[in-house]
Amino acid sequence: MNPIDRIINTLSPSWALKRQAARQKLSILNSGYSNHGANTTKKSMLGWNYFSRSPDEDITKNLNILRQRSRDLYMGGAALATGALKTARTNVVGTGLRLKPSLDAAFLNLSEAEEVELKASIEREFALWSESLDCDSMRMNNFFELQQIAFMSQLMSGDCFAMLPVTPRKHAVYDLRVRLVEADRCCNPGQDSSINPNGKDIRGGVEMDADGAVVAYWFAKNYPQVFMTADKQEWVRIEAFGEESGRRNVLHLMESERPEQRRGVPLLAPVIESLKKLGQYTEAELMAALVSGMFTVFIKTNTPENGPIGQSIPMEDLIDEQDEGSYELGNGSIVGLAPNESVETANPGRPNTAFDGFVTAILRQVGSALEIPYELLVKNFTSSYSASRAALLEAWKMFRMRRVWLANDFCQPIYEEWFTEAVAKGRIPAYGFFDNPLIRKAYTRAEWHGPAQGQIDPLKEVNAAKIRVEEGFSTRERETSELTGGSFEANLRQRMREERMRREAGLSDEGGENKNANNNKNILEPETDDE
C-alpha cells in the first residue's frame, strides 16, 4: 500500500474501500481486441465458442466427410457446384497448358540459330511423348487431358497425387509414365488417423521426419470406400524422393492455406452448407411451382353407389400404384373422393417473385468465397461493358494464379523428368546436363501457356495490346499468348508462307500494318453503362 492509501485508510476507511473496489473493476475491464472480436461477455458473442487446433486436427481428420459431400454436390447435389468447378477447370487448364521452351541461351553459350534449332527439337520431341496415350500409365489420356483430370480432382477432393513410374512399352520411344492417384487412397495404414503405432509420424498418409519434412506417402492398394472386394487391403510406402538420385517419385498437388498442413482442402469446403441448403430450397421452389401448375379437379359426392364421375390418373402413369391411400396430381386429371372427404390446400403463391433476388444474393456470397465473380459463376453478363469486363479481370487474377501453380507443381516437374530421359537417350543434345545443376536448370526453363482470356470487345483489346507493344510495355510473344493462346513465332512463320502464296497468286496486299491505325483513337476513354 502506497503512502497516500495509508493516509486515506487512516482518515476515511470507507473511502479507502471504494478506491480498492474501483481498482478491482479496472483490472477486469476489457482492453484491445477483448472488447471487440475477442469479447466473451457480449450477448452476441456468448454462443461463439471455437477452438482452433493444428492443421492435422482441423483439416486432416475432417477430410473424408468434406470429400464425400463435395463430390455429392458436384454429381447433382447442387448444379452451381458443378458449374463452379468446371468454370475453374475450363479457364485454368482448358485444352491443356502448352510447352514453350525458354532456354537460358546466354548461360549455355548458344547462338541464336542454335537456340532456335534446339527449341524446335525440344517441342517436337515433347509433342511425341505428350500427345500420345503412352504418357499415361493407364493408356487412356494424353498429357493435356491428364492436366484436366489432375486439376479437377484437386479442386473436388482437396489434393491429387501423381506418380512418375518408368515403364518400357513396345513401340514407345519414352518410358516415363504419369499415374494419377485419387486423394482417398493416400491414408494411414489401417486408416488410423493418429500417429502410427510403429512410431513414424504419419497423418493422412503423409509421413514426416523429425525435422517436419515429407519423406514418404502411404497408398492403399484398393480404394478405401470399396468393401465388396476379395483382396485384402494393403498399403504401399513410396518415398517422396529417391534416396540415391533425389528424383521426385510423387507429385502432391494441393493448395496450402496453413503452415505445417499435410493435406489439401476441397475448393467447395467453405460453401458446402450454403450450397446444400440452396439446392434444397431450389428443389422446394421447383416442386411448389410444379404443383401449382397442375390443374386437377376433385369430385365430391354423397352417393357412393354411383361412383365418381370421370377418371383419375391412368394406371400406367401412376408413380406409386401400390399405395391406395395416396392421391397423385396430374395435368388436367380428375380425382374422385369418397363421401365426406374434401381437399384443402394452401395457396402456394408460385412462381415466387422473390426467388431470383434471394438466390442472387446467396450466389454473390458463394462466388466471393470461390473467387469467381457472380457474372461468371452463373454466366450472366447483362450489366454494362465496364462491369462485365471488371468481373472477368477479377476472375482471371485467380485463374492465372492457379495456372502458375499447376505449371509449377505438375507440368514443370514432369517436363524435367521427361527432359532428363530425352537427354539420357541421346534424343536431345544437352552438353553438361548431368554435370552441373545450373546447366540442367538452364536447359529445362520453360513457359506454360493455356487458353486465352475471353474478350468482350476484341477491337479494343487488340488495339490496347498493339499500344503496349509499341510503347515497350509488352512483347508480341506475350500479347499473342494472352489474346489467342498462340505463339508469335509460329504465327510469323505461317504468315510468311501465306504472304508468299499470295504474291505467287498475284493477289494484292490488303492487310497493311497501318490500315487500322485510326482505330487506336479513344480506346482508353472510360466506358459508359450504355455500352
C-alpha positions as a Python dict, from the first residue, in 0.01 Angstrom:
ca = {
    (1, 'M'): (0, 0, 0),
    (2, 'N'): (142, 336, -103),
    (3, 'P'): (165, 631, 145),
    (4, 'I'): (-146, 804, 4),
    (5, 'D'): (-357, 491, 51),
    (6, 'R'): (-228, 451, 408),
    (7, 'I'): (-329, 809, 492),
    (8, 'I'): (-675, 768, 334),
    (9, 'N'): (-717, 435, 510),
    (10, 'T'): (-649, 607, 845),
    (11, 'L'): (-867, 913, 788),
    (12, 'S'): (-1159, 751, 597),
    (13, 'P'): (-1176, 371, 579),
    (14, 'S'): (-1493, 384, 364),
    (15, 'W'): (-1318, 599, 106),
    (16, 'A'): (-1023, 360, 103),
    (17, 'L'): (-1262, 67, 46),
    (18, 'K'): (-1419, 244, -253),
    (19, 'R'): (-1074, 307, -401),
    (20, 'Q'): (-986, -61, -366),
    (21, 'A'): (-1315, -169, -532),
    (22, 'A'): (-1252, 71, -819),
    (23, 'R'): (-908, -84, -873),
    (24, 'Q'): (-1059, -432, -894),
    (25, 'K'): (-1317, -318, -1152),
    (26, 'L'): (-1044, -159, -1363),
    (27, 'S'): (-847, -483, -1358),
    (28, 'I'): (-1130, -680, -1520),
    (29, 'L'): (-1226, -424, -1787),
    (30, 'N'): (-1176, -539, -2147),
    (31, 'S'): (-897, -385, -2346),
    (32, 'G'): (-786, -410, -2707),
    (33, 'Y'): (-950, -692, -2905),
    (34, 'S'): (-1110, -832, -2589),
    (35, 'N'): (-1364, -552, -2617),
    (36, 'H'): (-1445, -639, -2979),
    (37, 'G'): (-1369, -955, -3178),
    (38, 'A'): (-1232, -1145, -2877),
    (39, 'N'): (-1508, -1040, -2638),
    (40, 'T'): (-1669, -1322, -2437),
    (41, 'T'): (-1925, -1123, -2235),
    (42, 'K'): (-2141, -959, -2502),
    (43, 'K'): (-2464, -1145, -2573),
    (44, 'S'): (-2381, -1151, -2944),
    (45, 'M'): (-2058, -1339, -2864),
    (46, 'L'): (-2172, -1573, -2585),
    (47, 'G'): (-2257, -1864, -2816),
    (48, 'W'): (-1946, -1830, -3030),
    (49, 'N'): (-1709, -2091, -2893),
    (50, 'Y'): (-1443, -2209, -3135),
    (51, 'F'): (-1114, -2376, -3052),
    (52, 'S'): (-872, -2395, -3342),
    (53, 'R'): (-620, -2677, -3332),
    (54, 'S'): (-336, -2796, -3552),
    (55, 'P'): (-387, -2835, -3930),
    (56, 'D'): (-395, -3211, -3878),
    (57, 'E'): (-677, -3181, -3625),
    (58, 'D'): (-876, -2915, -3811),
    (59, 'I'): (-825, -3042, -4167),
    (60, 'T'): (-695, -3397, -4198),
    (61, 'K'): (-946, -3555, -3958),
    (62, 'N'): (-1240, -3393, -4141),
    (63, 'L'): (-1126, -3456, -4498),
    (64, 'N'): (-1321, -3775, -4560),
    (65, 'I'): (-1657, -3608, -4494),
    (66, 'L'): (-1557, -3294, -4686),
    (67, 'R'): (-1460, -3501, -4991),
    (68, 'Q'): (-1778, -3707, -4995),
    (69, 'R'): (-2001, -3401, -4960),
    (70, 'S'): (-1805, -3207, -5219),
    (71, 'R'): (-1841, -3491, -5470),
    (72, 'D'): (-2211, -3527, -5393),
    (73, 'L'): (-2267, -3159, -5467),
    (74, 'Y'): (-2073, -3193, -5792),
    (75, 'M'): (-2262, -3504, -5903),
    (76, 'G'): (-2603, -3344, -5868),
    (77, 'G'): (-2643, -3211, -5515),
    (78, 'A'): (-2614, -2854, -5642),
    (79, 'A'): (-2586, -2750, -6007),
    (80, 'L'): (-2392, -2442, -5903),
    (81, 'A'): (-2115, -2658, -5753),
    (82, 'T'): (-2073, -2841, -6082),
    (83, 'G'): (-2062, -2514, -6270),
    (84, 'A'): (-1809, -2356, -6035),
    (85, 'L'): (-1559, -2642, -6062),
    (86, 'K'): (-1598, -2674, -6438),
    (87, 'T'): (-1561, -2298, -6482),
    (88, 'A'): (-1231, -2304, -6294),
    (89, 'R'): (-1113, -2612, -6487),
    (90, 'T'): (-1203, -2468, -6827),
    (91, 'N'): (-1037, -2131, -6770),
    (92, 'V'): (-726, -2252, -6588),
    (93, 'V'): (-647, -2562, -6796),
    (94, 'G'): (-883, -2562, -7092),
    (95, 'T'): (-740, -2783, -7363),
    (96, 'G'): (-416, -2808, -7167),
    (97, 'L'): (-113, -2595, -7080),
    (98, 'R'): (126, -2599, -7376),
    (99, 'L'): (504, -2608, -7351),
    (100, 'K'): (712, -2312, -7466),
    (101, 'P'): (1085, -2382, -7407),
    (102, 'S'): (1269, -2085, -7261),
    (103, 'L'): (1635, -2180, -7266),
    (104, 'D'): (1895, -1961, -7099),
    (105, 'A'): (2089, -1926, -7423),
    (106, 'A'): (2336, -1673, -7283),
    (107, 'F'): (2443, -1903, -6999),
    (108, 'L'): (2462, -2203, -7233),
    (109, 'N'): (2666, -2006, -7492),
    (110, 'L'): (2419, -2084, -7769),
    (111, 'S'): (2397, -1875, -8082),
    (112, 'E'): (2059, -1751, -8196),
    (113, 'A'): (2044, -2015, -8468),
    (114, 'E'): (2140, -2290, -8223),
    (115, 'E'): (1878, -2171, -7975),
    (116, 'V'): (1601, -2171, -8237),
    (117, 'E'): (1701, -2516, -8362),
    (118, 'L'): (1720, -2663, -8010),
    (119, 'K'): (1382, -2517, -7910),
    (120, 'A'): (1221, -2665, -8220),
    (121, 'S'): (1378, -3004, -8145),
    (122, 'I'): (1254, -2995, -7784),
    (123, 'E'): (900, -2905, -7889),
    (124, 'R'): (900, -3180, -8150),
    (125, 'E'): (1023, -3447, -7908),
    (126, 'F'): (793, -3338, -7627),
    (127, 'A'): (493, -3350, -7861),
    (128, 'L'): (590, -3707, -7948),
    (129, 'W'): (553, -3802, -7582),
    (130, 'S'): (280, -3565, -7456),
    (131, 'E'): (34, -3615, -7740),
    (132, 'S'): (49, -3993, -7711),
    (133, 'L'): (-158, -4212, -7479),
    (134, 'D'): (168, -4381, -7377),
    (135, 'C'): (242, -4094, -7139),
    (136, 'D'): (-48, -4218, -6924),
    (137, 'S'): (12, -4530, -6716),
    (138, 'M'): (-348, -4631, -6794),
    (139, 'R'): (-310, -4552, -7166),
    (140, 'M'): (-636, -4358, -7165),
    (141, 'N'): (-536, -3989, -7179),
    (142, 'N'): (-261, -3775, -7323),
    (143, 'F'): (-62, -3530, -7113),
    (144, 'F'): (-302, -3239, -7166),
    (145, 'E'): (-604, -3446, -7065),
    (146, 'L'): (-414, -3561, -6757),
    (147, 'Q'): (-380, -3195, -6660),
    (148, 'Q'): (-758, -3156, -6671),
    (149, 'I'): (-816, -3466, -6459),
    (150, 'A'): (-550, -3376, -6203),
    (151, 'F'): (-675, -3020, -6164),
    (152, 'M'): (-1041, -3121, -6135),
    (153, 'S'): (-953, -3391, -5882),
    (154, 'Q'): (-758, -3139, -5675),
    (155, 'L'): (-1050, -2895, -5674),
    (156, 'M'): (-1303, -3161, -5581),
    (157, 'S'): (-1101, -3368, -5331),
    (158, 'G'): (-854, -3115, -5195),
    (159, 'D'): (-547, -3278, -5343),
    (160, 'C'): (-433, -3525, -5606),
    (161, 'F'): (-121, -3736, -5643),
    (162, 'A'): (86, -3816, -5950),
    (163, 'M'): (347, -4091, -5958),
    (164, 'L'): (618, -4099, -6224),
    (165, 'P'): (700, -4465, -6295),
    (166, 'V'): (941, -4569, -6569),
    (167, 'T'): (772, -4847, -6767),
    (168, 'P'): (912, -4961, -7104),
    (169, 'R'): (648, -5033, -7369),
    (170, 'K'): (675, -5180, -7712),
    (171, 'H'): (693, -4916, -7988),
    (172, 'A'): (710, -4637, -7727),
    (173, 'V'): (1011, -4406, -7758),
    (174, 'Y'): (999, -4282, -7399),
    (175, 'D'): (950, -4485, -7081),
    (176, 'L'): (823, -4212, -6848),
    (177, 'R'): (460, -4257, -6740),
    (178, 'V'): (224, -4044, -6533),
    (179, 'R'): (-5, -4225, -6293),
    (180, 'L'): (-273, -4018, -6121),
    (181, 'V'): (-396, -4137, -5781),
    (182, 'E'): (-709, -4001, -5613),
    (183, 'A'): (-679, -3841, -5271),
    (184, 'D'): (-871, -4113, -5084),
    (185, 'R'): (-605, -4375, -5147),
    (186, 'C'): (-340, -4179, -4959),
    (187, 'C'): (-421, -4271, -4599),
    (188, 'N'): (-267, -4417, -4286),
    (189, 'P'): (-205, -4793, -4269),
    (190, 'G'): (-516, -4938, -4109),
    (191, 'Q'): (-681, -4599, -4174),
    (192, 'D'): (-569, -4481, -3830),
    (193, 'S'): (-566, -4102, -3836),
    (194, 'S'): (-324, -4068, -3544),
    (195, 'I'): (49, -4129, -3517),
    (196, 'N'): (129, -4475, -3647),
    (197, 'P'): (198, -4739, -3382),
    (198, 'N'): (543, -4806, -3527),
    (199, 'G'): (649, -4461, -3413),
    (200, 'K'): (653, -4287, -3751),
    (201, 'D'): (474, -3955, -3780),
    (202, 'I'): (208, -4047, -4037),
    (203, 'R'): (-108, -3841, -4067),
    (204, 'G'): (-339, -3854, -4364),
    (205, 'G'): (-99, -4095, -4531),
    (206, 'V'): (183, -3838, -4530),
    (207, 'E'): (494, -3939, -4338),
    (208, 'M'): (725, -3674, -4197),
    (209, 'D'): (1065, -3695, -4033),
    (210, 'A'): (1179, -3530, -3711),
    (211, 'D'): (1252, -3205, -3897),
    (212, 'G'): (899, -3183, -4036),
    (213, 'A'): (997, -3271, -4394),
    (214, 'V'): (783, -3506, -4605),
    (215, 'V'): (974, -3830, -4658),
    (216, 'A'): (710, -4075, -4785),
    (217, 'Y'): (347, -4132, -4879),
    (218, 'W'): (133, -4433, -4786),
    (219, 'F'): (-114, -4553, -5051),
    (220, 'A'): (-385, -4817, -5014),
    (221, 'K'): (-379, -5076, -5292),
    (222, 'N'): (-759, -5084, -5304),
    (223, 'Y'): (-999, -4794, -5286),
    (224, 'P'): (-1075, -4739, -4912),
    (225, 'Q'): (-1452, -4694, -4964),
    (226, 'V'): (-1488, -5017, -5164),
    (227, 'F'): (-1577, -5303, -4929),
    (228, 'M'): (-1701, -5562, -5182),
    (229, 'T'): (-1361, -5697, -5277),
    (230, 'A'): (-1191, -6027, -5212),
    (231, 'D'): (-846, -5868, -5193),
    (232, 'K'): (-705, -5790, -4853),
    (233, 'Q'): (-639, -5422, -4803),
    (234, 'E'): (-269, -5344, -4805),
    (235, 'W'): (-64, -5026, -4801),
    (236, 'V'): (245, -4934, -5001),
    (237, 'R'): (505, -4688, -4878),
    (238, 'I'): (653, -4473, -5155),
    (239, 'E'): (938, -4238, -5077),
    (240, 'A'): (880, -3879, -5180),
    (241, 'F'): (1231, -3856, -5327),
    (242, 'G'): (1471, -4121, -5449),
    (243, 'E'): (1733, -4195, -5185),
    (244, 'E'): (2022, -4203, -5432),
    (245, 'S'): (1904, -3992, -5724),
    (246, 'G'): (1692, -3736, -5539),
    (247, 'R'): (1429, -3790, -5811),
    (248, 'R'): (1072, -3693, -5726),
    (249, 'N'): (870, -4012, -5703),
    (250, 'V'): (540, -3850, -5604),
    (251, 'L'): (389, -3515, -5701),
    (252, 'H'): (145, -3389, -5439),
    (253, 'L'): (-97, -3137, -5588),
    (254, 'M'): (-252, -2932, -5311),
    (255, 'E'): (-309, -2572, -5212),
    (256, 'S'): (-186, -2495, -4862),
    (257, 'E'): (-377, -2247, -4651),
    (258, 'R'): (-188, -2300, -4323),
    (259, 'P'): (175, -2375, -4231),
    (260, 'E'): (254, -2741, -4150),
    (261, 'Q'): (-51, -2853, -4348),
    (262, 'R'): (-22, -3204, -4494),
    (263, 'R'): (-342, -3244, -4698),
    (264, 'G'): (-543, -3011, -4916),
    (265, 'V'): (-898, -2886, -4864),
    (266, 'P'): (-1170, -2917, -5133),
    (267, 'L'): (-1249, -2588, -5304),
    (268, 'L'): (-1616, -2615, -5205),
    (269, 'A'): (-1544, -2676, -4835),
    (270, 'P'): (-1629, -2321, -4711),
    (271, 'V'): (-1960, -2316, -4901),
    (272, 'I'): (-2078, -2677, -4870),
    (273, 'E'): (-2356, -2591, -4624),
    (274, 'S'): (-2471, -2289, -4824),
    (275, 'L'): (-2479, -2485, -5150),
    (276, 'K'): (-2666, -2776, -4993),
    (277, 'K'): (-2935, -2550, -4845),
    (278, 'L'): (-2959, -2354, -5167),
    (279, 'G'): (-3008, -2678, -5359),
    (280, 'Q'): (-3282, -2790, -5121),
    (281, 'Y'): (-3451, -2451, -5144),
    (282, 'T'): (-3437, -2460, -5524),
    (283, 'E'): (-3589, -2808, -5532),
    (284, 'A'): (-3867, -2699, -5296),
    (285, 'E'): (-3948, -2395, -5511),
    (286, 'L'): (-3943, -2608, -5824),
    (287, 'M'): (-4179, -2864, -5673),
    (288, 'A'): (-4412, -2591, -5544),
    (289, 'A'): (-4425, -2434, -5889),
    (290, 'L'): (-4490, -2775, -6043),
    (291, 'V'): (-4779, -2849, -5806),
    (292, 'S'): (-4921, -2502, -5859),
    (293, 'G'): (-4909, -2552, -6235),
    (294, 'M'): (-5110, -2874, -6231),
    (295, 'F'): (-5484, -2837, -6291),
    (296, 'T'): (-5658, -3116, -6101),
    (297, 'V'): (-6034, -3147, -6039),
    (298, 'F'): (-6161, -3320, -5725),
    (299, 'I'): (-6515, -3465, -5734),
    (300, 'K'): (-6712, -3480, -5407),
    (301, 'T'): (-7025, -3698, -5391),
    (302, 'N'): (-7272, -3810, -5127),
    (303, 'T'): (-7389, -4109, -5333),
    (304, 'P'): (-7108, -4362, -5322),
    (305, 'E'): (-7312, -4621, -5512),
    (306, 'N'): (-7297, -4405, -5824),
    (307, 'G'): (-6917, -4379, -5808),
    (308, 'P'): (-6709, -4077, -5908),
    (309, 'I'): (-6755, -3900, -6237),
    (310, 'G'): (-6465, -3929, -6475),
    (311, 'Q'): (-6126, -4087, -6415),
    (312, 'S'): (-5817, -4007, -6214),
    (313, 'I'): (-5463, -4057, -6342),
    (314, 'P'): (-5434, -4365, -6569),
    (315, 'M'): (-5279, -4669, -6404),
    (316, 'E'): (-4980, -4670, -6638),
    (317, 'D'): (-4898, -4310, -6539),
    (318, 'L'): (-4916, -4362, -6162),
    (319, 'I'): (-4588, -4323, -5977),
    (320, 'D'): (-4688, -4539, -5679),
    (321, 'E'): (-4982, -4753, -5787),
    (322, 'Q'): (-4938, -4989, -5489),
    (323, 'D'): (-5032, -4724, -5231),
    (324, 'E'): (-5409, -4694, -5246),
    (325, 'G'): (-5412, -4431, -4973),
    (326, 'S'): (-5219, -4174, -5174),
    (327, 'Y'): (-5357, -3918, -5417),
    (328, 'E'): (-5145, -3816, -5713),
    (329, 'L'): (-5180, -3495, -5907),
    (330, 'G'): (-5158, -3481, -6282),
    (331, 'N'): (-5204, -3244, -6572),
    (332, 'G'): (-5579, -3198, -6617),
    (333, 'S'): (-5664, -3507, -6411),
    (334, 'I'): (-5995, -3579, -6232),
    (335, 'V'): (-5979, -3743, -5890),
    (336, 'G'): (-6287, -3888, -5722),
    (337, 'L'): (-6317, -3857, -5344),
    (338, 'A'): (-6501, -4081, -5100),
    (339, 'P'): (-6811, -3949, -4923),
    (340, 'N'): (-6744, -3671, -4672),
    (341, 'E'): (-6387, -3628, -4799),
    (342, 'S'): (-6261, -3287, -4904),
    (343, 'V'): (-5937, -3134, -5023),
    (344, 'E'): (-5792, -2826, -4859),
    (345, 'T'): (-5465, -2680, -4987),
    (346, 'A'): (-5269, -2371, -4902),
    (347, 'N'): (-5211, -2126, -5183),
    (348, 'P'): (-4851, -2193, -5288),
    (349, 'G'): (-4813, -1849, -5442),
    (350, 'R'): (-4580, -1976, -5712),
    (351, 'P'): (-4381, -1878, -5902),
    (352, 'N'): (-4217, -1691, -5613),
    (353, 'T'): (-4129, -1340, -5726),
    (354, 'A'): (-3866, -1307, -5452),
    (355, 'F'): (-3686, -1627, -5556),
    (356, 'D'): (-3443, -1471, -5803),
    (357, 'G'): (-3337, -1184, -5577),
    (358, 'F'): (-3275, -1412, -5280),
    (359, 'V'): (-3080, -1669, -5481),
    (360, 'T'): (-2874, -1395, -5644),
    (361, 'A'): (-2773, -1259, -5302),
    (362, 'I'): (-2660, -1605, -5187),
    (363, 'L'): (-2472, -1668, -5512),
    (364, 'R'): (-2278, -1345, -5472),
    (365, 'Q'): (-2153, -1466, -5134),
    (366, 'V'): (-2067, -1809, -5273),
    (367, 'G'): (-1884, -1652, -5566),
    (368, 'S'): (-1684, -1433, -5331),
    (369, 'A'): (-1567, -1737, -5133),
    (370, 'L'): (-1472, -1924, -5452),
    (371, 'E'): (-1304, -1617, -5610),
    (372, 'I'): (-1541, -1645, -5906),
    (373, 'P'): (-1749, -1330, -5966),
    (374, 'Y'): (-2125, -1375, -5980),
    (375, 'E'): (-2141, -1285, -6350),
    (376, 'L'): (-1901, -1563, -6442),
    (377, 'L'): (-2039, -1808, -6187),
    (378, 'V'): (-2385, -1808, -6345),
    (379, 'K'): (-2272, -1698, -6695),
    (380, 'N'): (-2490, -1388, -6678),
    (381, 'F'): (-2336, -1081, -6845),
    (382, 'T'): (-2635, -849, -6861),
    (383, 'S'): (-2476, -549, -6689),
    (384, 'S'): (-2263, -282, -6854),
    (385, 'Y'): (-1948, -345, -7054),
    (386, 'S'): (-1733, -198, -6778),
    (387, 'A'): (-1890, -414, -6506),
    (388, 'S'): (-1866, -732, -6713),
    (389, 'R'): (-1504, -663, -6804),
    (390, 'A'): (-1419, -589, -6440),
    (391, 'A'): (-1572, -923, -6339),
    (392, 'L'): (-1365, -1109, -6599),
    (393, 'L'): (-1045, -931, -6497),
    (394, 'E'): (-1106, -1012, -6132),
    (395, 'A'): (-1172, -1378, -6211),
    (396, 'W'): (-860, -1404, -6422),
    (397, 'K'): (-645, -1299, -6129),
    (398, 'M'): (-744, -1628, -5968),
    (399, 'F'): (-724, -1826, -6292),
    (400, 'R'): (-369, -1706, -6362),
    (401, 'M'): (-259, -1777, -6006),
    (402, 'R'): (-389, -2134, -6025),
    (403, 'R'): (-241, -2178, -6373),
    (404, 'V'): (104, -2082, -6247),
    (405, 'W'): (55, -2319, -5952),
    (406, 'L'): (-42, -2608, -6182),
    (407, 'A'): (252, -2537, -6411),
    (408, 'N'): (499, -2525, -6121),
    (409, 'D'): (370, -2827, -5929),
    (410, 'F'): (260, -3057, -6212),
    (411, 'C'): (369, -2964, -6564),
    (412, 'Q'): (725, -2843, -6495),
    (413, 'P'): (836, -3137, -6272),
    (414, 'I'): (703, -3386, -6528),
    (415, 'Y'): (870, -3193, -6811),
    (416, 'E'): (1203, -3203, -6627),
    (417, 'E'): (1172, -3580, -6579),
    (418, 'W'): (1093, -3624, -6947),
    (419, 'F'): (1381, -3394, -7049),
    (420, 'T'): (1622, -3597, -6838),
    (421, 'E'): (1517, -3916, -7015),
    (422, 'A'): (1540, -3749, -7356),
    (423, 'V'): (1896, -3635, -7287),
    (424, 'A'): (1993, -3974, -7143),
    (425, 'K'): (1866, -4145, -7460),
    (426, 'G'): (2054, -3902, -7682),
    (427, 'R'): (1743, -3760, -7849),
    (428, 'I'): (1816, -3405, -7730),
    (429, 'P'): (2174, -3268, -7721),
    (430, 'A'): (2241, -3100, -7387),
    (431, 'Y'): (2610, -3084, -7307),
    (432, 'G'): (2693, -3084, -6936),
    (433, 'F'): (2333, -3156, -6841),
    (434, 'F'): (2420, -3422, -6582),
    (435, 'D'): (2732, -3244, -6455),
    (436, 'N'): (2604, -2907, -6335),
    (437, 'P'): (2268, -2823, -6173),
    (438, 'L'): (2285, -2473, -6323),
    (439, 'I'): (2322, -2616, -6673),
    (440, 'R'): (2033, -2852, -6607),
    (441, 'K'): (1819, -2560, -6491),
    (442, 'A'): (1917, -2352, -6795),
    (443, 'Y'): (1810, -2628, -7034),
    (444, 'T'): (1477, -2704, -6865),
    (445, 'R'): (1350, -2348, -6830),
    (446, 'A'): (1004, -2331, -6983),
    (447, 'E'): (682, -2134, -7001),
    (448, 'W'): (337, -2291, -6998),
    (449, 'H'): (61, -2121, -7192),
    (450, 'G'): (-308, -2202, -7159),
    (451, 'P'): (-630, -2078, -7317),
    (452, 'A'): (-657, -1704, -7366),
    (453, 'Q'): (-883, -1480, -7163),
    (454, 'G'): (-1220, -1411, -7320),
    (455, 'Q'): (-1271, -1074, -7487),
    (456, 'I'): (-1584, -865, -7459),
    (457, 'D'): (-1474, -613, -7724),
    (458, 'P'): (-1198, -771, -7939),
    (459, 'L'): (-1121, -448, -8125),
    (460, 'K'): (-1044, -257, -7807),
    (461, 'E'): (-839, -547, -7669),
    (462, 'V'): (-629, -576, -7985),
    (463, 'N'): (-565, -202, -8010),
    (464, 'A'): (-463, -188, -7643),
    (465, 'A'): (-224, -480, -7698),
    (466, 'K'): (-76, -303, -8001),
    (467, 'I'): (-7, 11, -7798),
    (468, 'R'): (157, -193, -7519),
    (469, 'V'): (393, -350, -7772),
    (470, 'E'): (471, -20, -7947),
    (471, 'E'): (545, 155, -7615),
    (472, 'G'): (765, -129, -7492),
    (473, 'F'): (535, -238, -7210),
    (474, 'S'): (496, -588, -7354),
    (475, 'T'): (616, -816, -7633),
    (476, 'R'): (448, -965, -7936),
    (477, 'E'): (500, -1314, -7794),
    (478, 'R'): (329, -1228, -7466),
    (479, 'E'): (39, -1044, -7628),
    (480, 'T'): (-18, -1326, -7878),
    (481, 'S'): (-32, -1573, -7593),
    (482, 'E'): (-268, -1354, -7388),
    (483, 'L'): (-506, -1274, -7674),
    (484, 'T'): (-524, -1603, -7861),
    (485, 'G'): (-318, -1856, -7666),
    (486, 'G'): (-95, -1898, -7972),
    (487, 'S'): (271, -1836, -8050),
    (488, 'F'): (404, -1526, -8224),
    (489, 'E'): (689, -1720, -8384),
    (490, 'A'): (452, -1983, -8521),
    (491, 'N'): (219, -1711, -8646),
    (492, 'L'): (509, -1528, -8811),
    (493, 'R'): (625, -1838, -8996),
    (494, 'Q'): (270, -1911, -9110),
    (495, 'R'): (218, -1551, -9223),
    (496, 'M'): (541, -1562, -9424),
    (497, 'R'): (415, -1870, -9606),
    (498, 'E'): (74, -1715, -9663),
    (499, 'E'): (218, -1388, -9797),
    (500, 'R'): (447, -1579, -10030),
    (501, 'M'): (149, -1775, -10161),
    (502, 'R'): (-49, -1452, -10211),
    (503, 'R'): (233, -1295, -10412),
    (504, 'E'): (270, -1606, -10622),
    (505, 'A'): (-105, -1597, -10690),
    (506, 'G'): (-86, -1231, -10792),
    (507, 'L'): (-303, -1107, -10507),
    (508, 'S'): (-252, -756, -10368),
    (509, 'D'): (-165, -695, -10004),
    (510, 'E'): (-487, -588, -9837),
    (511, 'G'): (-371, -618, -9480),
    (512, 'G'): (-115, -345, -9432),
    (513, 'E'): (5, -278, -9081),
    (514, 'N'): (-119, 81, -9081),
    (515, 'K'): (-459, 12, -9232),
    (516, 'N'): (-639, 28, -8899),
    (517, 'A'): (-422, 295, -8742),
    (518, 'N'): (-722, 520, -8683),
    (519, 'N'): (-884, 254, -8468),
    (520, 'N'): (-647, 342, -8185),
    (521, 'K'): (-830, 668, -8117),
    (522, 'N'): (-1024, 696, -7794),
    (523, 'I'): (-974, 332, -7692),
    (524, 'L'): (-863, 440, -7347),
    (525, 'E'): (-1166, 658, -7281),
    (526, 'P'): (-1382, 543, -6987),
    (527, 'E'): (-1679, 326, -7081),
    (528, 'T'): (-2037, 420, -7005),
    (529, 'D'): (-2306, 188, -6880),
    (530, 'D'): (-2491, 222, -7211),
    (531, 'E'): (-2237, 8, -7395),
}
